[in-house]
Structure formats: structure tokens, C-alpha cells
Amino acid sequence: MARRDADIRFNQPVMDRILESPQVIEATRKIAEQGLAAIIASAPEDSGDYKQGFRLESRKSRYRTVWRIVGHDSKTLLLESQRGIVVRAMKGLRRRG
């Protein structure tokens, strides 16, 4: 059982090295790839431009590398606002673990 008077201090430089390690970057990339695959699998296909417009992009934030799934097709915002394809795919991924 946790003590109320316990004081925890994180070593920030060590945590920064852990979050920037290749293992953590690879693990987060794999999760992002699973999300991308789920979006592509559940996306409607008319001309195929919507499905093919999704890309995985990385960005270095203050403490770690962040992966984003970005839709580059002109219909992405419209379809997402009407159907919620990306949101549903990501929620399904979270449920599957």
C-alpha cells in the first residue's frame, strides 16, 4: 500500500534518454503502423484516393518522437466529419490492446 508521506523524484535526464531510445521509438512506430493499417482496412473505397492518402509521419517533440497518421486527400476532413472513420479505427485498436 502506498504511503502518503512518500516522496518520488524522477531523474529527468534518465527519463529523456529512455523516451529517446531506439526501442521506444520502434515500439511507438509499430503501434502507429497498426493504427494506419486499421484505418486503411476500414476506409471506404470509391476511387482509392482516400485510402492511399494516409501517411505515417514522425515529429520530434520536446521529450520524444511522436508518430502521426496524416490524411493528405482532399476528402479526408469531409469523410472524417461525416463518418468518423479514423476515430473508430483508433478506438478499435485501443480495445484490442
C-alpha distances in whole Angstrom, upper triangle without the diagonal:
4,6,9,12,11,14,15,19,20,23,25,28,26,25,29,30,27,28,32,32,34,32,30,33,34,31,31,35,35,33,35,38,37,37,40,41,40,42,45,45,44,47,50,53,56,58,55,54,51,49,51,50,46,45,42,42,40,39,38,35,34,31,32,34,34,36,38,40,43,46,50,52,54,52,49,48,50,49,45,46,48,46,42,43,40,37,38,38,35,33,34,33,29,29,30,28
4,6,9,8,11,11,15,17,20,22,26,24,22,26,28,25,26,30,30,33,30,28,32,33,30,30,34,34,32,34,37,36,36,39,41,39,41,44,44,44,46,50,52,56,57,54,53,50,49,50,49,45,44,41,40,38,37,35,33,31,28,29,32,32,35,37,39,42,45,48,50,52,51,47,46,49,48,44,45,47,45,41,42,39,36,37,37,34,32,34,32,29,29,31,28
4,5,5,9,11,15,17,21,23,26,25,24,27,29,27,28,31,32,35,33,31,34,36,33,33,37,37,35,37,40,39,39,42,44,42,44,47,47,47,49,53,55,59,60,57,56,53,51,53,51,48,46,43,42,40,39,37,34,32,30,31,34,34,37,39,41,44,47,50,53,54,54,50,49,51,50,46,47,49,48,44,45,42,39,40,40,37,35,37,36,32,33,34,31
4,6,9,11,15,17,21,23,26,25,24,27,29,28,28,32,33,36,34,32,35,37,34,34,37,38,36,38,41,40,39,43,44,43,44,47,48,47,49,52,55,58,60,57,56,53,51,53,51,47,46,43,42,40,38,36,33,31,29,31,34,34,37,39,41,44,47,50,52,54,53,49,48,50,49,46,46,48,47,43,44,42,39,40,40,37,35,37,36,32,33,35,32
4,6,10,13,16,19,22,25,24,24,27,29,28,28,32,33,36,34,32,35,37,35,35,38,39,37,39,42,42,41,44,46,45,46,50,50,50,51,55,58,61,62,59,58,54,53,54,53,49,48,44,43,40,39,37,34,31,29,31,35,35,38,40,43,45,48,51,54,55,55,51,50,52,52,48,48,51,49,46,47,44,41,42,43,39,38,40,38,35,36,38,35
4,6,10,13,16,19,22,21,20,23,25,24,25,28,29,32,31,29,32,34,32,32,35,36,34,36,39,39,39,42,44,43,44,47,48,47,49,53,55,58,59,56,55,52,51,52,50,47,45,42,41,38,36,34,31,29,26,28,32,32,35,37,40,43,46,49,52,53,53,49,48,51,50,46,47,49,48,44,45,42,39,41,41,37,36,38,36,33,34,35,32
4,7,10,13,15,19,18,17,21,23,22,23,26,27,30,29,27,30,32,30,30,34,35,33,35,38,38,38,40,43,42,43,46,47,47,48,52,54,57,58,55,54,51,50,50,49,45,43,40,38,35,34,31,28,26,23,26,29,30,33,35,38,41,44,47,50,51,51,47,46,49,49,45,46,48,47,43,44,41,39,40,40,36,35,38,36,32,34,35,32
4,7,10,12,15,15,14,17,19,18,19,22,23,27,25,23,26,29,27,26,30,31,30,31,35,35,34,37,39,39,40,43,44,44,45,49,51,54,55,52,51,48,46,47,45,42,40,36,35,32,30,28,25,23,20,22,26,27,30,32,35,38,41,44,47,49,48,45,44,47,46,42,43,46,45,41,41,38,36,38,37,33,33,35,33,30,31,33,29
4,7,9,12,12,11,14,16,16,17,20,21,25,24,22,24,27,26,25,29,30,29,31,34,34,34,37,39,39,40,42,44,44,45,49,51,54,54,51,50,47,46,46,44,41,39,35,33,30,28,25,23,20,17,20,24,25,28,31,34,37,40,43,46,47,48,44,43,46,46,42,43,46,45,41,41,38,36,38,37,34,33,36,33,30,32,34,30
4,6,9,8,8,11,13,12,13,16,17,21,20,18,21,24,22,22,25,27,26,27,31,31,31,33,36,36,37,39,41,41,42,46,48,51,51,48,47,44,43,43,41,37,35,32,30,27,25,22,20,17,14,16,20,22,25,28,31,34,37,40,43,45,45,41,40,44,43,40,41,44,42,39,39,35,34,36,35,31,31,33,31,28,30,31,28
4,6,6,6,9,10,11,12,15,16,19,19,18,20,23,22,22,25,27,27,28,31,32,32,34,36,37,37,40,41,42,43,47,49,52,52,48,47,44,43,43,41,38,35,31,29,26,24,21,19,16,13,16,19,22,25,28,31,34,38,40,43,45,45,42,41,45,44,41,42,45,44,40,40,36,35,37,36,32,33,35,32,30,32,33,29
4,5,5,6,9,10,10,12,14,18,18,16,18,21,21,20,23,25,25,26,29,30,30,32,34,35,35,38,39,40,41,44,46,49,49,46,44,42,40,40,38,35,32,29,26,23,21,17,15,12,10,13,16,19,22,25,29,31,34,36,40,42,42,39,38,42,42,38,39,43,42,38,38,34,33,35,34,30,31,33,31,28,31,32,28
4,5,5,6,9,10,11,12,16,17,16,17,20,20,20,23,25,25,26,28,30,30,32,34,35,36,38,40,41,41,45,47,49,49,46,44,42,40,40,38,35,32,28,26,22,20,17,15,12,10,12,16,19,22,25,29,31,35,36,40,42,43,39,39,43,43,39,41,44,43,39,39,35,34,37,35,32,33,35,32,30,33,33,30
4,5,5,6,9,10,11,14,15,14,16,18,18,19,21,23,23,25,27,29,29,31,33,34,35,37,39,40,41,44,46,49,49,45,44,42,40,39,38,35,32,28,26,22,21,18,17,14,11,13,16,19,22,25,29,31,35,37,40,43,43,40,40,43,43,39,41,44,43,39,38,35,34,36,34,31,32,33,30,28,31,31,27
4,5,5,6,9,10,14,13,11,14,17,16,16,19,21,21,22,24,26,26,28,30,31,32,34,36,36,37,41,43,46,46,42,41,39,37,37,35,32,29,25,24,20,19,16,14,12,9,10,13,16,19,22,26,28,32,34,37,40,40,36,36,40,39,36,38,40,39,35,35,31,30,32,31,27,28,30,27,25,28,28,24
4,5,5,6,9,12,13,11,12,16,16,15,18,20,20,21,24,25,25,27,29,30,31,33,35,36,36,40,42,44,44,41,39,37,35,35,33,30,27,23,21,17,16,12,11,9,6,7,11,14,17,20,24,26,30,32,35,37,38,35,35,38,38,35,36,40,38,35,34,30,30,32,30,27,28,30,27,25,29,29,25
4,6,5,6,10,11,10,11,14,15,15,17,20,20,21,23,25,26,27,29,31,31,33,35,36,37,41,42,45,44,41,39,38,36,35,34,30,27,24,22,18,17,14,13,12,9,9,12,15,18,21,25,27,31,33,36,39,40,36,36,40,39,36,38,41,40,36,35,32,31,33,31,28,30,31,28,27,30,29,26
4,5,5,9,9,7,10,12,12,13,15,17,18,19,21,23,23,25,27,28,29,31,33,34,35,39,40,43,43,39,38,36,34,34,33,29,26,23,21,18,17,14,14,13,10,9,11,14,17,20,23,26,30,32,35,38,39,35,35,39,38,35,37,40,38,34,33,30,29,31,29,26,27,28,25,23,26,26,22
4,6,9,9,6,8,11,11,10,13,15,15,16,19,20,20,22,24,25,26,28,30,31,32,36,37,40,40,36,35,33,31,31,29,26,23,19,18,14,14,11,11,10,7,5,8,10,13,17,20,23,26,29,32,34,35,31,32,35,34,31,33,36,35,31,30,26,26,28,26,23,24,26,22,21,24,24,21
4,7,8,7,7,10,11,11,13,15,16,16,19,21,21,22,25,26,27,28,31,32,32,36,37,40,39,36,34,33,31,30,29,25,22,19,17,13,12,9,10,10,7,5,7,10,13,17,20,22,26,28,31,34,35,31,32,35,35,32,34,37,36,32,31,27,27,29,27,24,26,28,24,23,27,26,23
4,5,6,6,9,10,11,12,15,16,17,18,20,22,23,25,26,27,29,30,32,33,37,38,41,40,36,35,34,32,31,30,26,23,19,18,15,15,13,14,14,11,9,10,13,15,18,21,24,28,29,33,36,36,33,34,37,36,34,36,39,37,34,32,28,29,30,28,25,27,28,24,24,27,26,23
4,6,5,6,8,10,10,12,14,15,16,18,20,21,22,24,26,26,28,30,31,35,35,38,38,34,33,32,29,28,27,24,21,17,16,14,14,13,15,16,13,11,10,13,14,17,20,23,26,28,31,34,35,32,33,36,35,33,35,38,36,33,31,27,28,29,27,24,26,27,23,23,26,25,22
4,5,5,6,9,10,11,13,14,15,17,19,20,21,23,25,26,27,29,30,34,35,38,38,34,33,32,29,28,28,25,22,18,18,15,16,15,17,18,15,12,12,14,14,18,20,23,27,29,32,35,35,32,33,36,35,32,35,37,35,32,30,26,27,28,25,23,25,25,21,21,24,22,19
4,5,5,6,8,10,11,12,14,16,17,18,20,21,23,24,26,27,29,32,34,37,37,33,32,30,28,27,27,23,20,17,16,13,14,13,14,15,12,9,9,11,12,15,18,21,25,27,30,33,33,30,31,34,32,30,32,35,33,29,27,24,24,25,23,20,22,23,19,18,21,20,17
4,6,5,6,9,10,11,12,14,15,16,18,20,21,22,24,26,27,30,31,34,34,30,29,27,25,24,24,20,17,13,13,10,11,10,12,14,12,8,6,8,9,13,15,18,22,24,27,30,30,27,28,32,30,28,30,33,31,28,26,22,23,25,22,19,22,22,19,19,22,21,18
4,6,5,6,9,10,10,12,14,15,16,18,20,21,22,24,25,29,30,33,33,29,28,27,24,23,23,20,17,13,13,11,14,14,16,18,15,12,10,11,10,14,15,19,22,24,27,30,30,27,29,32,30,28,31,33,31,28,25,22,23,24,21,19,21,21,18,18,21,20,17
4,5,5,7,9,10,11,13,14,16,17,19,20,21,23,25,28,30,33,33,29,29,27,24,24,24,20,18,14,15,13,15,15,16,18,16,12,11,11,11,14,15,19,22,25,27,30,30,27,28,31,29,27,30,32,29,26,24,21,21,22,19,17,19,19,15,15,18,16,13
4,5,5,6,9,10,11,12,14,15,17,19,20,21,23,26,28,31,31,27,26,24,22,22,21,18,15,12,12,10,12,13,14,16,14,10,8,8,7,10,12,16,19,22,25,27,27,24,25,28,26,24,26,29,27,23,21,18,18,20,17,14,16,17,13,13,17,16,13
4,5,5,6,9,10,10,12,14,15,16,18,20,21,24,25,29,28,24,24,22,19,19,19,15,12,9,10,9,11,13,15,17,16,12,9,9,7,9,11,14,17,19,22,25,26,22,24,27,25,23,26,28,26,23,21,17,18,20,17,14,17,18,14,15,18,17,15
4,5,5,6,9,10,10,12,14,15,16,18,20,24,25,28,28,24,24,22,19,19,19,16,14,11,12,12,15,17,18,21,19,15,13,12,10,12,12,16,18,21,23,27,26,23,25,28,26,23,27,28,26,23,20,17,18,19,15,14,16,16,12,14,16,14,13
4,5,5,6,9,10,11,13,14,15,17,18,22,24,27,27,24,24,21,19,19,19,15,14,11,13,13,15,17,18,20,18,15,13,11,9,11,11,15,17,20,23,26,25,21,23,26,23,21,24,26,23,20,18,15,15,16,13,10,13,13,9,10,13,12,10
4,5,5,6,9,10,11,12,14,15,16,20,22,25,25,21,21,18,16,16,16,12,10,7,9,10,13,15,16,19,18,14,12,9,6,7,7,11,14,17,19,22,22,18,20,23,21,18,21,23,21,18,16,12,14,15,12,10,13,13,10,11,15,14,13
4,5,5,6,9,10,10,12,14,15,19,20,23,23,19,19,17,14,14,15,11,10,7,10,12,15,17,19,22,21,17,14,13,9,10,9,12,14,17,19,22,22,18,21,23,21,19,23,24,22,19,16,13,15,16,12,11,15,14,11,13,16,14,14
4,5,5,6,9,10,10,12,14,18,19,23,23,20,20,18,15,16,16,13,12,11,14,15,18,20,21,24,23,19,17,15,12,12,10,14,15,19,20,23,22,19,21,23,21,19,22,23,20,18,15,12,14,13,10,9,12,11,8,10,13,11,11
4,5,5,6,9,10,11,12,16,18,21,22,18,18,16,13,14,14,11,11,10,12,14,17,19,20,23,22,19,16,14,11,10,8,11,13,16,18,20,19,16,18,20,17,15,18,20,17,14,11,9,10,10,7,6,9,9,7,9,12,11,11
4,5,5,6,9,10,10,14,15,19,19,15,15,13,10,11,11,7,8,7,11,13,16,19,21,24,23,20,17,14,11,9,6,9,10,13,15,18,17,14,16,19,16,15,18,19,17,14,11,9,12,12,9,9,12,12,10,13,15,15,15
4,5,5,6,9,10,13,14,18,18,15,15,13,10,11,13,10,10,10,14,16,20,23,24,27,26,23,20,18,14,13,10,13,13,16,17,20,19,16,19,20,18,16,20,21,18,16,12,11,13,13,9,10,13,12,10,13,15,14,15
4,6,5,6,8,12,14,18,19,16,16,14,11,13,14,11,13,13,16,18,21,24,25,28,27,24,21,19,15,14,11,14,14,17,17,20,18,16,18,19,16,14,18,18,15,13,10,9,10,9,6,7,10,8,7,11,12,11,13
4,5,5,6,10,12,15,16,13,13,10,8,11,11,8,11,12,15,17,20,23,24,28,27,24,21,18,15,13,9,11,10,14,14,16,15,12,14,15,12,11,15,15,12,10,7,6,9,8,5,8,11,10,10,13,15,14,16
4,6,5,8,9,13,14,10,11,9,6,8,10,8,10,12,15,18,22,25,26,30,29,26,23,20,16,14,11,12,11,13,13,16,14,12,15,16,13,13,17,17,14,13,9,9,12,12,9,11,14,13,13,16,18,17,18
4,6,8,10,14,15,12,14,12,8,11,13,12,14,15,19,22,25,28,29,32,32,28,26,23,19,17,14,15,14,17,16,19,17,15,18,18,15,15,18,18,15,14,10,11,13,12,9,12,14,12,12,16,16,15,17
4,7,9,13,15,12,14,11,9,13,14,12,15,17,20,23,25,29,29,33,32,29,27,23,20,18,14,16,14,17,16,18,16,14,16,16,12,12,15,14,11,11,7,9,11,9,7,11,12,11,12,15,15,15,18
4,6,10,12,9,11,8,6,10,11,10,14,16,19,22,25,28,29,33,33,30,27,23,20,17,14,14,12,14,13,15,12,10,13,13,9,10,13,13,10,10,6,8,11,10,9,12,14,13,14,18,18,18,21
4,7,9,8,10,8,7,11,12,13,16,19,22,25,28,31,32,36,36,33,30,27,23,21,17,16,14,15,13,15,11,11,14,13,9,11,14,12,10,12,9,11,14,13,12,16,17,17,18,21,22,22,24
4,6,5,8,7,7,10,12,13,16,19,23,26,29,32,34,37,38,35,31,28,25,22,18,17,14,15,13,14,12,12,16,15,12,14,17,15,13,15,12,14,17,17,15,19,21,20,21,24,25,24,27
4,6,8,8,9,11,13,15,19,22,25,28,31,35,36,39,40,37,34,31,27,24,21,19,16,16,13,14,11,13,16,14,12,15,17,16,15,17,15,17,20,19,19,22,24,23,24,27,28,28,30
4,6,8,9,10,11,14,17,21,23,27,30,34,35,39,40,37,33,30,27,24,20,19,15,14,11,12,11,13,16,15,14,17,19,18,17,19,17,18,22,21,20,23,26,25,26,29,30,30,32
4,6,5,6,8,11,14,17,20,24,27,30,32,36,36,33,30,27,24,21,17,16,13,12,10,12,11,12,16,15,13,15,19,18,17,18,15,16,20,19,18,20,23,22,23,26,27,27,28
4,6,5,6,9,12,16,18,22,24,28,30,34,34,32,28,25,22,19,15,13,10,9,6,9,9,10,13,14,12,14,17,17,17,17,15,15,19,20,18,20,23,23,23,26,28,28,29
4,6,5,7,11,14,17,20,23,27,28,32,32,29,26,23,20,17,13,11,8,8,6,8,7,7,10,11,9,11,14,14,13,13,11,12,15,16,15,17,20,20,20,23,25,25,26
4,5,6,10,13,16,19,22,26,27,31,31,28,25,22,18,16,12,11,9,10,8,12,10,9,13,14,11,12,16,16,14,14,11,11,15,15,13,15,18,18,18,21,23,22,24
4,6,8,12,14,18,21,25,27,30,31,28,24,22,18,15,12,11,9,9,8,12,12,11,15,16,14,15,19,19,18,17,14,14,18,18,16,18,21,21,20,23,25,24,25
4,6,10,12,16,19,22,24,28,29,26,22,20,16,13,10,8,5,5,5,9,9,8,12,14,13,13,16,18,17,16,14,13,16,18,16,17,20,21,20,23,25,25,26
4,7,10,13,16,20,21,25,26,22,19,16,13,10,7,5,4,6,8,11,11,9,12,14,13,12,16,17,16,15,12,10,14,15,13,14,17,18,17,19,22,22,22
4,6,10,13,17,19,22,23,20,16,14,10,8,6,5,6,8,10,14,15,12,15,18,16,15,19,21,19,18,15,13,16,18,15,15,19,19,17,20,23,22,22
4,7,10,14,16,19,19,16,13,10,7,6,5,6,9,11,14,17,18,15,17,20,19,17,20,23,21,19,16,13,16,18,15,14,18,18,16,18,21,21,20
4,7,10,13,16,17,14,10,8,6,5,6,7,10,11,15,18,19,16,18,21,21,19,22,24,23,21,19,16,18,20,18,16,20,21,19,20,23,23,22
4,7,9,13,13,10,7,6,4,6,9,10,14,15,19,21,23,19,21,24,24,22,24,27,26,23,21,18,19,22,20,18,21,22,19,20,24,24,22
4,6,10,11,9,6,5,6,8,11,12,16,17,20,22,24,21,21,25,25,23,25,28,27,24,23,20,21,24,22,19,22,24,22,22,26,26,24
4,7,8,6,4,6,9,11,15,16,19,20,24,26,28,24,25,28,29,26,28,31,31,27,26,23,23,26,25,22,25,26,24,23,27,27,25
4,6,5,6,7,10,12,16,17,20,22,25,27,28,25,25,28,29,26,27,31,30,27,27,23,23,26,25,22,24,26,24,23,27,27,25
4,6,8,10,13,15,19,20,24,25,29,30,32,28,28,32,32,29,30,34,33,30,30,26,26,29,28,24,26,29,26,25,29,29,27
4,7,9,13,16,19,21,25,27,30,32,33,30,29,33,33,30,31,35,34,30,30,26,26,28,27,23,25,28,25,23,27,27,24
4,6,10,13,17,19,22,24,28,30,31,27,27,31,31,28,30,33,32,28,27,24,23,26,24,21,23,25,22,21,25,25,22
4,7,10,13,16,19,21,25,27,28,25,25,29,28,25,28,31,29,26,25,21,22,24,22,19,22,23,20,20,24,24,21
4,7,10,12,16,18,22,24,25,21,22,25,25,22,24,27,26,22,21,18,18,21,19,16,19,20,18,17,21,21,19
4,7,10,13,15,19,21,22,18,19,23,22,19,22,25,23,20,19,15,16,18,16,14,17,18,15,16,20,19,18
4,6,10,12,15,18,18,15,16,19,18,16,18,21,20,17,16,12,13,16,14,12,15,17,15,16,19,20,19
4,7,10,12,15,15,12,13,16,15,13,16,19,17,14,13,9,12,14,12,11,14,15,14,15,19,19,18
4,6,9,12,12,9,11,14,14,12,15,17,17,14,13,10,13,15,14,13,17,18,17,18,22,22,22
4,6,8,9,6,8,11,11,10,13,15,15,13,11,10,13,15,14,14,17,19,18,20,23,23,24
4,7,9,7,10,12,12,12,15,17,17,16,15,13,16,19,17,18,21,22,22,24,27,27,27
4,5,5,9,10,10,11,14,15,15,15,14,14,17,19,18,19,22,23,23,25,27,28,29
4,6,7,8,10,11,13,14,15,16,15,15,18,20,20,21,24,25,25,27,29,30,31
4,6,5,6,8,10,11,12,13,12,13,16,17,17,19,21,22,23,25,27,28,29
4,6,5,6,9,10,10,10,10,10,12,14,14,16,18,19,20,22,24,25,26
4,6,5,6,9,10,10,10,10,12,15,15,16,18,20,21,22,24,26,27
4,6,5,6,9,10,11,12,14,15,17,18,20,21,22,24,26,27,29
4,5,5,6,7,7,9,11,12,14,15,17,18,20,22,23,24,26
4,5,5,5,6,7,8,10,11,13,14,16,17,19,20,22,23
4,6,6,9,10,10,12,14,15,16,18,20,21,22,24,26
4,6,9,11,11,12,14,16,17,18,20,22,23,24,26
4,6,9,9,9,11,13,14,15,17,19,19,21,23
4,6,5,6,9,10,11,12,14,15,17,18,20
4,6,5,6,9,10,11,12,14,16,17,19
4,6,5,6,9,10,11,12,14,15,17
4,5,5,6,9,10,11,12,14,16
4,5,5,6,9,10,11,12,14
4,6,5,6,9,10,11,13
4,5,5,6,9,10,11
4,5,5,6,9,10
4,5,5,6,9
4,5,5,6
4,5,5
4,5
4
